Amino acid sequence: MKKLKKAYKIEIKPTDEQKQKIHQTIGVSRFIYNFYISHNKEVYKKEEKFISGMDFSKWLNNEYIPNNQDKVWIKEVSSKATKQAIMNGEKAFKKFFKGESRFPKFKKKKKQDVKAYFPKNNKTDWTIERHRVKVPTLGWIRFKEFGYIPVNSMVKSGTISQKSDRYYVSILVEEGIKVNDKAFSKGIGIDAGLKEFAVSSNGNSKKNINKTAKVKKIEKKLKREQRKLSRKYESLKLRNKKMKGEVTRQNIQKQVVKVQKLHQRLTNIRTDYINKVVSDLINQKPRFITIEDLNIKGMMKNRHLAKSVSQQKFYEFRTKLISKAKQNDIEIRLADRFYASSKICSCCGYIKKDLKLSDRVYKCDNCNASIDRDLNASINLANAKKYKTA
């Protein structure tokens, strides 16, 4: 039994009063995050210096809000939530300075990418029961699914987010995790691709969930709803009467929620599939798992493949696989992105330099071996001698 930190995310059913408080906290967090970025840009243009999160927080509370009484609504939400928004902004700047990401972008209301942060102040702040959770400043909120989060878990912190018209709570807890204690089998290589999601060196393959009839049907419906939304925006531009404009805006908001729901449904299907694939790989208890260190950014630059690459969620798959593997003491090996796993013959080691992307079967010119391209690549990954551990 290992003592590890684990995150849970579950849908909740807040009351109307709690929804209002959540919206208010998310709105203030978004404003503070954007304000911190814009203020830093202004200061850097004038003085060429960076304002840390701590200095910005002091300036905001001691100078800006007292001198701008129209901004006192910032104080109406938890001070810890605003501080966390500032710290998130500082973290984004630090990643930019290190070259790990681009310059921080402003948060947009429609994207709903802001979370309301509710930290743990003392032992009575967060309390988990089978069917509900006690959140600081919000009180008790019911779960939509009972018994998912262990009742005896020690909560470290939590956030509440909104997607379309649904609300979710994400909780970081410290608990004892039971490790898969069966004997290790030999290591495997995983070749991730677009035709098949993942092909293992032991012959198991996972289909591309995006090519299934269920996903295609939802994507087709999403296109229709997006066209409807676009037409509603166009009609709003043509209308000048105030009353009609107000009615149109209400209809637009309803249509926005419809589009958001379909996006969320597709995300849930893909995430659930990734969880199942990762679970299946970990349950095999391999001694090690070798995957390619894929250049996702480079693949996204290809306009013909960008959509397919983003739908496969390779980064999420890799992150979850590494996390689960560490819990079960399984070594994750990362083969270099320039390692020619597809061009090397897994039988004799011959390198076929003229291999095309359209060649789905690898035919060796040296030993006449014929093998599926992806299976050949996964076997080469399992046998790779040069790698780095995650």
C-alpha positions in Angstrom: 0.0 0.0 0.0 1.5 3.3 -1.2 0.8 6.7 0.3 0.3 9.0 -2.8 -1.5 12.1 -3.9 -4.3 11.4 -6.2 -6.8 13.7 -8.0 -10.5 13.0 -8.4 -12.9 14.9 -10.7 -16.6 14.4 -10.3 -19.8 16.2 -11.3 -21.8 18.0 -8.6 -25.3 19.4 -8.2 -25.0 22.9 -6.6 -28.0 25.0 -5.6 -28.9 28.2 -7.4 -27.2 30.2 -4.7 -24.1 28.1 -4.9 -24.1 28.5 -8.7 -24.2 32.2 -8.3 -21.2 32.1 -5.9 -19.3 29.8 -8.3 -19.9 32.1 -11.3 -18.8 35.1 -9.2 -15.6 33.4 -8.1 -14.8 32.2 -11.6 -15.5 35.6 -13.0 -13.2 37.4 -10.5 -10.5 34.8 -11.0 -10.6 35.3 -14.8 -10.5 39.1 -14.3 -7.5 39.0 -11.9 -5.6 36.6 -14.2 -6.1 38.8 -17.2 -5.4 41.9 -15.2 -2.1 40.5 -13.9 -1.0 39.7 -17.5 -2.0 43.2 -18.9 -0.4 45.0 -15.9 2.9 43.2 -16.4 2.9 44.1 -20.1 2.3 47.8 -19.3 5.0 47.8 -16.6 7.5 46.0 -18.8 7.0 48.6 -21.6 7.7 51.5 -19.3 10.2 50.1 -16.8 11.4 46.8 -18.4 10.9 44.8 -15.3 8.7 41.9 -14.3 6.1 42.1 -11.4 6.0 39.0 -9.3 2.7 37.5 -8.1 3.4 38.6 -4.5 4.2 42.2 -5.4 1.1 42.4 -7.7 -1.1 41.1 -4.9 0.2 43.7 -2.5 -0.3 46.5 -5.1 -3.8 45.3 -5.9 -5.0 45.2 -2.3 -3.1 48.2 -0.9 -3.2 50.7 -3.8 -5.4 49.7 -6.7 -8.7 48.6 -5.0 -8.6 51.4 -2.4 -8.1 54.0 -5.1 -10.7 52.5 -7.5 -14.0 52.0 -5.6 -15.7 50.6 -8.7 -13.5 47.5 -8.2 -14.5 46.6 -4.6 -16.4 43.6 -6.0 -13.1 41.8 -6.2 -13.1 41.6 -2.4 -16.5 39.8 -2.4 -15.0 36.4 -3.2 -12.4 34.4 -1.3 -9.1 36.1 -1.1 -7.4 32.7 -1.6 -9.2 32.3 -4.9 -7.8 35.6 -6.2 -4.3 34.8 -4.9 -4.3 31.5 -6.7 -5.4 33.2 -9.9 -2.3 35.5 -9.6 0.0 32.5 -8.8 -1.4 30.8 -11.9 -0.5 33.9 -13.9 3.0 34.0 -12.4 3.5 30.3 -13.2 2.5 30.9 -16.8 5.1 33.7 -17.1 7.8 31.6 -15.6 7.1 28.8 -18.1 7.3 31.4 -20.9 10.7 32.7 -19.6 12.1 29.2 -19.4 11.0 28.6 -23.1 8.5 25.9 -22.1 5.5 27.7 -23.5 4.3 30.7 -25.4 3.5 34.1 -23.9 0.5 33.8 -21.5 -2.9 34.4 -23.2 -5.9 36.1 -21.8 -8.7 33.8 -20.4 -11.9 34.0 -22.4 -15.4 33.6 -20.8 -16.7 31.4 -23.6 -13.8 28.9 -23.4 -14.6 28.3 -19.7 -11.0 27.5 -19.0 -11.0 29.2 -15.5 -11.5 27.3 -12.3 -12.6 28.5 -8.9 -9.9 27.6 -6.4 -10.9 26.7 -2.8 -7.8 25.9 -0.7 -7.7 24.0 2.5 -7.3 26.3 5.5 -7.9 23.8 8.4 -9.2 20.3 9.0 -12.9 21.4 8.9 -12.7 23.1 5.5 -13.0 20.1 3.2 -15.1 17.1 4.3 -16.0 14.2 2.1 -19.1 12.0 2.6 -20.4 9.3 0.3 -22.9 11.5 -1.4 -21.7 15.1 -0.8 -18.7 17.3 -0.2 -18.2 20.3 2.0 -16.4 23.2 0.1 -15.0 26.3 1.8 -17.3 29.3 1.5 -19.9 27.2 -0.4 -20.9 24.6 2.2 -22.3 21.2 1.4 -22.7 20.2 -2.3 -24.2 16.9 -3.5 -22.4 14.6 -5.9 -24.0 13.2 -9.0 -22.2 9.9 -8.5 -22.1 8.4 -5.0 -19.1 6.6 -3.5 -16.5 7.5 -6.1 -14.2 9.5 -3.8 -13.0 7.5 -0.7 -14.6 9.0 2.5 -11.4 8.6 4.6 -9.2 10.6 2.1 -7.2 13.6 3.4 -8.0 16.6 1.1 -5.2 18.9 0.2 -7.0 21.4 -2.1 -9.8 21.6 -4.6 -11.2 23.5 -7.5 -14.6 23.9 -9.1 -15.1 24.3 -12.8 -17.9 24.7 -15.3 -18.3 23.0 -18.6 -21.4 24.0 -20.7 -24.2 23.8 -18.1 -22.5 21.3 -15.8 -20.3 21.8 -12.7 -17.4 19.7 -11.6 -15.2 19.5 -8.5 -11.6 18.4 -8.7 -10.1 17.3 -5.4 -6.4 16.5 -4.6 -6.3 13.9 -1.8 -3.6 11.9 -0.1 -4.5 8.2 0.3 -3.2 4.7 0.3 -3.2 3.2 -3.2 -3.1 -0.5 -3.7 -0.4 -1.5 -6.2 -0.8 -4.3 -8.8 1.3 -6.9 -7.1 1.3 -9.6 -9.7 4.7 -10.7 -11.2 6.3 -8.6 -13.9 6.2 -9.8 -17.5 8.7 -8.8 -20.2 8.8 -5.3 -21.4 6.6 -4.0 -24.3 6.9 -1.3 -26.9 3.9 0.9 -27.9 3.6 2.6 -31.3 1.0 5.4 -31.2 -0.4 6.4 -34.5 -3.4 7.8 -36.4 -4.7 4.6 -38.1 -4.6 2.6 -34.9 -4.4 4.4 -31.6 -1.8 2.1 -30.1 -0.1 -1.1 -31.2 1.8 -3.2 -28.7 4.8 -5.3 -29.5 2.9 -8.4 -28.1 0.4 -8.1 -30.9 -2.4 -6.2 -29.1 -3.8 -3.2 -30.9 -6.2 -0.4 -29.8 -8.5 1.0 -32.5 -8.8 4.7 -33.3 -11.9 5.7 -31.3 -12.4 8.7 -33.7 -13.2 6.4 -36.6 -16.1 4.7 -34.8 -19.7 5.3 -35.9 -20.7 6.8 -32.5 -18.0 9.5 -32.7 -18.7 10.3 -36.3 -22.4 10.7 -35.6 -21.7 13.2 -32.8 -19.2 15.1 -35.0 -21.7 15.4 -37.8 -24.3 16.7 -35.3 -21.7 19.2 -34.0 -21.1 20.6 -37.5 -24.9 21.2 -37.9 -25.2 22.9 -34.5 -22.1 25.1 -35.3 -23.6 26.2 -38.6 -26.8 27.1 -36.7 -24.8 29.2 -34.3 -22.9 30.9 -37.1 -26.2 31.8 -38.8 -27.6 33.2 -35.6 -24.6 35.5 -35.2 -25.0 36.7 -38.8 -28.7 37.4 -38.2 -27.8 39.5 -35.1 -25.7 41.8 -37.2 -28.5 42.4 -39.6 -31.1 43.3 -36.9 -31.1 46.8 -35.5 -34.2 46.7 -33.3 -33.4 46.4 -29.6 -36.2 44.0 -28.6 -35.4 41.6 -31.4 -31.7 41.9 -30.6 -32.3 40.8 -27.0 -34.4 37.8 -28.1 -31.7 36.8 -30.6 -29.0 37.0 -27.9 -31.0 34.6 -25.7 -31.3 32.2 -28.6 -27.6 32.5 -29.3 -26.7 31.6 -25.7 -29.0 28.5 -25.9 -27.2 27.5 -29.1 -23.8 28.1 -27.5 -24.7 25.7 -24.7 -25.7 23.1 -27.3 -22.4 23.3 -29.0 -20.5 23.2 -25.7 -22.4 20.1 -24.7 -21.4 18.2 -27.9 -17.8 19.3 -27.5 -17.8 18.0 -23.9 -19.4 14.7 -24.9 -16.7 14.1 -27.5 -14.0 15.0 -24.9 -15.6 12.6 -22.4 -15.6 9.7 -24.9 -12.0 10.2 -25.9 -10.8 10.7 -22.3 -12.7 7.5 -21.2 -11.1 5.5 -24.0 -7.6 6.7 -23.0 -8.2 5.7 -19.4 -9.3 2.2 -20.5 -6.2 1.8 -22.8 -3.8 2.9 -20.0 -5.5 0.6 -17.5 -5.3 -2.3 -19.9 -1.5 -1.7 -20.5 -0.7 -1.3 -16.8 -2.7 -4.5 -15.9 -0.4 -6.5 -18.1 2.3 -5.6 -15.6 5.2 -5.3 -18.1 8.7 -4.8 -16.8 9.0 -1.6 -18.9 7.0 0.3 -21.5 8.8 2.0 -24.4 7.0 4.8 -26.2 8.2 7.4 -28.8 9.0 11.0 -27.7 6.6 12.3 -30.3 7.0 15.9 -31.6 3.3 16.8 -31.2 3.9 20.5 -32.1 5.6 19.6 -35.3 2.8 17.2 -36.2 0.2 19.9 -35.5 1.9 22.2 -38.1 0.8 19.8 -40.9 -2.6 21.1 -41.8 -3.7 17.8 -43.2 -3.0 15.9 -40.0 -3.5 18.6 -37.3 -7.1 17.7 -36.6 -6.5 14.0 -36.4 -3.5 14.5 -34.1 -5.4 16.7 -31.7 -8.3 14.3 -31.6 -6.0 11.4 -30.6 -4.9 13.3 -27.4 -1.4 11.8 -27.5 -0.1 14.1 -24.7 -2.9 13.1 -22.3 -2.2 9.5 -23.1 1.5 9.8 -22.3 0.9 11.8 -19.1 -1.6 9.3 -17.7 0.5 6.3 -18.8 3.6 7.7 -16.9 1.5 8.5 -13.8 -0.1 5.0 -13.6 3.2 3.3 -14.4 5.0 5.1 -11.5 2.3 4.0 -9.1 2.9 0.4 -10.2 6.7 0.6 -10.3 6.8 0.1 -14.1 9.6 1.9 -16.0 8.6 4.2 -18.8 11.2 4.5 -21.5 11.2 7.3 -24.1 12.8 6.5 -27.4 14.3 9.5 -29.3 11.8 11.1 -31.7 14.4 10.6 -34.5 14.7 6.9 -33.8 13.7 5.2 -37.1 11.4 2.6 -35.5 9.3 2.2 -38.6 12.2 1.8 -41.1 14.2 -0.8 -39.2 13.4 -4.5 -39.8 12.6 -6.1 -36.5 13.9 -9.5 -37.8 17.3 -8.6 -39.2 17.9 -4.9 -38.4 18.0 -3.8 -42.0 17.1 -0.1 -42.5 14.7 0.6 -45.4 15.3 4.2 -46.2 12.7 4.5 -49.0 9.8 3.5 -46.8 6.7 5.6 -47.5 3.9 6.6 -45.2 1.4 4.8 -47.5 3.3 1.5 -47.0 1.2 -0.2 -44.3 3.1 -3.5 -44.6 6.8 -3.6 -44.0 8.6 -5.8 -46.6 12.3 -6.3 -45.8 14.6 -6.2 -48.8 17.3 -8.2 -46.9 15.5 -11.1 -45.3 12.1 -10.9 -47.2 10.2 -10.6 -43.9 6.7 -9.2 -44.2 5.1 -7.6 -41.1 2.5 -5.0 -40.3 4.2 -1.5 -40.2 3.0 -0.5 -36.8 3.7 -3.9 -35.2 7.2 -3.8 -36.6 7.7 -0.3 -35.1 6.4 -1.4 -31.7 8.8 -4.4 -31.6 11.7 -2.1 -32.5 10.7 0.2 -29.7 10.6 -2.7 -27.2 14.2 -3.6 -28.3 15.5 0.0 -28.3 18.9 0.3 -26.6 19.1 4.1 -26.5 16.3 5.8 -24.5 15.7 8.1 -21.5 13.4 7.3 -18.6 10.4 9.4 -17.8 
